[in-house]
């Protein structure tokens, strides 16, 4: 059965390939990702994954649609996707030497339109980042468009002191959860 990926993320395509899945189509959901008032990181990730899945499933009846959303949270605070250097620097300064959580929610709609969802929660702790460390991470450039201003699969991994949970979930698609959802949705 065809799998439609509701994401333009090349990392998600690469991770899906590790499961032996090549999407029949890539159809990013264009939804408002603004956090709701008082929304906490976990619930924000879950809501966005469901909304992305629903938006794309409506365009591909009879297919399996897979959507995901990754949110970096410090306490109840949702860190933004870094679209500019100032935001990336602010996120990295906040994450320096402290623990944060990365939530990746995955939603899959089956051919009958039934949607299932899973959540990956991973604890990440960075070493204390010096101004030179932050400069190096900025120069590397893999912070662009990334939740929390870093890409674990890039240069940021060298600054991680501890990771507890799913590495692939931090990158953007928790493989164990995704595999289970695809199987429950009739794929494989």
C-alpha positions as CSV (number, residue, x, y, z in Angstrom):
1,X,0.0,0.0,0.0
2,X,1.3,3.5,-0.9
3,X,2.7,5.6,1.9
4,X,2.4,9.4,1.5
5,X,4.8,11.4,3.6
6,X,3.2,14.6,4.9
7,X,6.6,16.3,5.2
8,X,9.2,18.0,3.1
9,X,12.0,17.0,5.5
10,X,14.8,15.1,3.8
11,X,15.8,13.7,7.2
12,X,12.4,12.0,7.5
13,X,12.8,10.5,4.0
14,X,16.2,9.2,5.0
15,X,14.9,7.8,8.2
16,X,11.9,6.1,6.5
17,X,14.4,4.5,4.1
18,X,16.0,2.7,7.1
19,X,12.6,1.0,7.6
20,X,12.6,0.0,3.9
21,X,9.9,2.5,3.1
22,X,10.1,4.8,0.1
23,X,7.2,7.3,0.0
24,X,5.0,7.1,-3.1
25,X,4.6,10.9,-2.7
26,X,5.8,13.7,-0.5
27,X,3.1,16.1,0.2
28,X,3.9,18.6,3.0
29,X,1.0,19.9,5.0
30,X,0.8,23.6,5.0
31,X,-0.7,24.3,8.4
32,X,-0.4,27.0,11.0
33,X,2.2,25.8,13.6
34,X,1.7,28.6,16.1
35,X,1.4,27.2,19.6
36,X,-1.9,27.6,21.3
37,X,-2.2,29.7,24.4
38,X,-0.7,27.8,27.3
39,X,0.1,24.8,25.1
40,X,2.9,22.6,26.4
41,X,5.5,21.1,24.1
42,X,4.2,17.5,24.3
43,X,0.6,18.5,23.4
44,X,1.8,20.9,20.7
45,X,3.8,18.1,18.9
46,X,0.8,15.8,19.1
47,X,-1.7,18.4,17.9
48,X,0.5,19.3,14.9
49,X,1.2,15.8,13.9
50,X,-2.6,15.0,13.9
51,X,-3.4,18.2,12.0
52,X,-0.7,17.6,9.3
53,X,-1.9,14.0,8.9
54,X,-5.5,15.1,8.5
55,X,-4.7,17.8,6.0
56,X,-2.7,15.5,3.8
57,X,-5.0,12.4,4.2
58,X,-7.9,14.5,2.8
59,X,-5.9,14.9,-0.4
60,X,-5.0,11.2,-0.7
61,X,-8.0,9.0,0.1
62,X,-7.1,5.3,0.2
63,X,-3.5,5.8,1.0
64,X,-1.5,5.5,4.2
65,X,-0.5,9.0,5.3
66,X,2.4,9.6,7.7
67,X,3.0,12.9,9.4
68,X,5.3,14.0,12.2
69,X,6.2,17.0,14.2
70,X,9.2,17.6,16.4
71,X,9.2,20.1,19.3
72,X,12.0,21.1,21.6
73,X,10.9,22.0,25.1
74,X,12.5,23.5,28.1
75,X,10.0,23.0,30.9
76,X,6.7,24.3,29.6
77,X,8.4,26.5,27.0
78,X,8.4,25.6,23.3
79,X,11.5,26.6,21.5
80,X,11.1,28.0,18.0
81,X,12.4,26.6,14.8
82,X,15.5,28.8,14.2
83,X,15.0,30.7,10.9
84,X,17.7,33.3,11.7
85,X,21.0,33.4,13.4
86,X,19.8,35.5,16.4
87,X,17.1,32.9,17.2
88,X,19.6,30.0,16.8
89,X,22.1,31.8,19.2
90,X,19.3,32.4,21.7
91,X,18.2,28.8,21.7
92,X,21.7,27.4,22.0
93,X,22.5,29.8,24.9
94,X,19.3,28.6,26.6
95,X,20.2,24.9,26.1
96,X,23.8,25.3,27.2
97,X,24.6,23.0,30.1
98,X,21.0,22.1,30.7
99,X,18.5,19.4,30.2
100,X,15.7,19.7,27.6
101,X,13.2,17.4,26.0
102,X,12.5,16.6,22.4
103,X,9.0,15.5,21.6
104,X,8.3,13.9,18.2
105,X,4.7,13.0,17.6
106,X,4.0,10.7,14.6
107,X,0.5,10.2,13.2
108,X,-0.6,7.7,10.5
109,X,-3.9,7.5,8.8
110,X,-4.7,4.2,7.2
111,X,-6.6,3.6,3.9
112,X,-9.9,3.6,5.8
113,X,-9.1,7.0,7.4
114,X,-8.4,5.7,10.9
115,X,-5.6,7.7,12.5
116,X,-3.2,6.4,15.1
117,X,-0.6,8.3,16.9
118,X,2.6,7.7,18.9
119,X,4.9,10.0,20.8
120,X,8.7,9.8,21.3
121,X,10.1,11.8,24.3
122,X,13.9,12.1,24.5
123,X,16.0,13.9,27.1
124,X,19.0,15.7,25.7
125,X,21.7,17.5,27.8
126,X,24.3,19.7,26.1
127,X,27.7,20.4,27.6
128,X,28.1,24.0,28.7
129,X,28.6,25.9,25.4
130,X,31.2,28.6,25.3
131,X,30.8,31.6,23.0
132,X,33.3,29.9,20.6
133,X,31.2,26.7,20.7
134,X,28.0,28.6,19.8
135,X,30.0,30.4,17.0
136,X,31.1,27.0,15.6
137,X,27.6,25.7,15.6
138,X,26.3,28.8,13.9
139,X,29.1,28.7,11.2
140,X,28.2,25.0,10.5
141,X,24.8,26.2,9.5
142,X,22.8,23.1,10.2
143,X,20.6,25.0,12.7
144,X,18.5,26.6,9.9
145,X,14.8,25.6,10.2
146,X,15.6,23.3,13.2
147,X,13.5,23.2,16.4
148,X,15.7,24.5,19.2
149,X,18.3,25.8,16.8
150,X,20.3,22.6,16.4
151,X,20.5,19.4,14.3
152,X,21.5,16.4,16.4
153,X,22.6,14.6,13.1
154,X,25.0,17.5,12.4
155,X,27.7,19.3,14.4
156,X,25.6,19.6,17.5
157,X,26.0,15.9,18.3
158,X,29.6,16.7,19.4
159,X,28.3,18.9,22.1
160,X,25.8,16.5,23.6
161,X,26.7,15.2,27.0
162,X,23.7,12.9,27.4
163,X,20.8,11.5,25.3
164,X,18.1,9.4,26.8
165,X,15.5,8.1,24.4
166,X,15.3,8.0,20.6
167,X,18.1,9.4,18.6
168,X,16.0,9.2,15.4
169,X,13.1,10.9,17.3
170,X,15.4,13.9,17.9
171,X,16.4,13.9,14.2
172,X,12.7,14.0,13.3
173,X,11.1,10.5,13.0
174,X,11.3,7.9,15.8
175,X,11.8,4.7,14.0
176,X,10.3,2.2,16.5
177,X,7.1,4.2,16.8
178,X,6.9,4.8,13.1
179,X,7.4,1.1,12.3
180,X,4.6,0.2,14.7
181,X,2.2,2.8,13.3
182,X,2.9,1.7,9.7
183,X,2.3,-1.9,10.6
184,X,-1.0,-1.0,12.4
185,X,-2.0,1.0,9.3
186,X,-1.6,-2.0,7.0
187,X,1.9,-1.4,5.6
188,X,4.3,-4.3,5.7
